[in-house]
Amino acid sequence: MPPSERVVLSAYLRHLARRDSAANQQSLDAAAARMEAGEKVSRAQLVRLHESLKSEGV
């Protein structure tokens, strides 16, 4: 299996291992609550952040 496929498979297996965990559900619930409370990032802010990171090579 080529390295690129191993990376994808590894990420998928990590996802499967944590998707049903109580800790993961609590983390998702907390993130949803923060967003409902107004803690959000606008599309424009996200684009600026992306461009900044891209220019830094990250």
C-alpha positions in Angstrom: 0.0 0.0 0.0 1.5 3.4 -1.0 2.2 5.9 1.8 -0.6 8.2 0.7 -3.1 5.5 1.1 -1.7 4.5 4.5 -2.1 8.1 5.7 -5.8 8.1 4.7 -6.4 4.6 6.2 -4.7 5.7 9.4 -6.8 8.8 9.7 -10.0 6.8 9.0 -9.1 4.2 11.7 -8.4 7.0 14.2 -11.8 8.5 13.3 -13.5 5.1 13.9 -11.8 4.6 17.2 -13.1 7.9 18.6 -16.4 8.6 16.9 -18.5 6.9 19.4 -16.5 7.7 22.5 -18.2 9.7 25.3 -15.2 12.2 25.4 -15.7 12.9 21.6 -19.4 13.5 22.1 -18.8 15.8 25.0 -16.2 17.7 22.9 -18.7 18.1 20.0 -21.5 19.2 22.4 -19.2 21.8 24.0 -18.2 23.1 20.6 -21.8 23.3 19.5 -22.7 25.2 22.7 -19.9 27.7 22.1 -21.2 28.3 18.5 -24.8 28.7 19.7 -23.5 31.3 22.2 -22.0 33.3 19.4 -18.4 32.1 19.4 -18.0 31.8 15.6 -15.5 32.6 12.9 -16.8 34.4 9.8 -16.0 33.2 6.3 -13.9 36.3 5.7 -11.9 35.6 8.9 -11.4 32.0 7.9 -10.2 33.0 4.4 -7.7 35.5 5.9 -6.4 32.9 8.3 -6.1 30.3 5.5 -4.2 32.7 3.3 -1.9 33.7 6.2 -1.1 30.1 6.9 -0.6 29.3 3.3 1.8 32.2 2.8 3.8 30.8 5.8 3.9 27.4 4.3 1.8 25.8 6.9 
